[in-house]
Amino acid sequence: MQLTEQQIKSLLAKLPALKTEIQKVIVGQDAILDELLVAFLAGGHCLLEGVPGLAKTLIVKTMSQALQLAFRRIQFTPDLMPTDIIGTEILEEDHATGKRFFKFNKGPLFANIILADEINRTPPKTQSALLEAMQEFEVTYGGQTYPLDKPFFILATQNPIEQAGTYPLPEAQLDRFLLLVKIGYPTEQEEFEVLNRTTGIRNADVQAVISAEEIIQAQALVRQVTINEDLTRYVSQLIRATRPDTSAVSYVKEWVRWGAGPRAGQALILTAKARALLKGRYTVLMEDIHAMAPAVLRHRILMNFRAEAEGINSDKVTEQLIKVVERKGSL
């Protein structure tokens, strides 16, 4: 369905309103909310990392309230099985004929927004059950494939501390997340406001401002945002510069074990388009690429032991590469 100009304007006006509704509950975290909304508009999934008590779960729950979508929370634990999230077959009886048959009972994955809480606390077998859902937007059980409802958005959280008893996500699954978003501590003023808001009797009333159909339309609209050939080539150069075997940058060869693959370039362009649309533009600018590069690349650049020993992380590499690639124009 082709949207009219008036319908597009009406749709775009709801995106800032969506963020405003979320901010009725969430204090600060402006950049974090932008990244989550960008991932949602781009049709991808998000991994949220932060220490306990920084409102990771609350952000997702509030976001679901501002959207007219089904929301489910899955608390990942060491004893969680794949069938606990996908679903299982149960034996039922037809009372009219007396015949028994198996019926698939859908699990919590069959919703629009899934909060996978502390995803690194469950074994790889259960983590891998998410792979098909995240990539193919469907699940398979007993040889039968079941499509998931759209829009479908997985927001997983993990705690960067307390690593005992956890199962780090394999690189293949990390790559399925469009963005890795890191949440830090609030500022002094923001923390003061949090204390004021959360220790009284008043609760913010979050209104749903956008429907599932409108979200699907917005996601289709993201694909129509234009990006010129020079910026596409810049993204290609930036991604290729992260690979130590082909990069001309000395510190990439020194610090990086594995660079980002082609999916990173796709993610960077798509999220840049989504950010442009969120800002009310139909064309990608360099600032969109620079803004999204850290969240796109931080889980796709694998550092070596020397970098870890020196305290060099992938964000630092991305920051330096942005400067070098932009300055030289080609690597």
Secondary structure, DSSP 8 states (H G I E B T S, - for coil): ----HHHHHHHHHHHHHHHHHHTTTS-S-HHHHHHHHHHHHTT--EEEE--TTS-HHHHHHHHHHHEES-EEEEE--TT--HHHHHEEEEEEE-TTT--EEEEEEE-TTSSSEEEEETGGGS-HHHHHHHHHHHHHSEEEETTEEEE--SS-EEEEEE-SS--TT-----HHHHTTSSEEEE-----HHHHHHHHHHHSSS--------EEHHHHHHHHHHHHHSB--HHHHHHHHHHHHTT-TTT---HHHHHHEEE---HHHHHHHHHHHHHHHHHTT-SB--HHHHHHHHHHHHTTTSEE-HHHHHTT--HHHHHHHHHHHHHHHS--
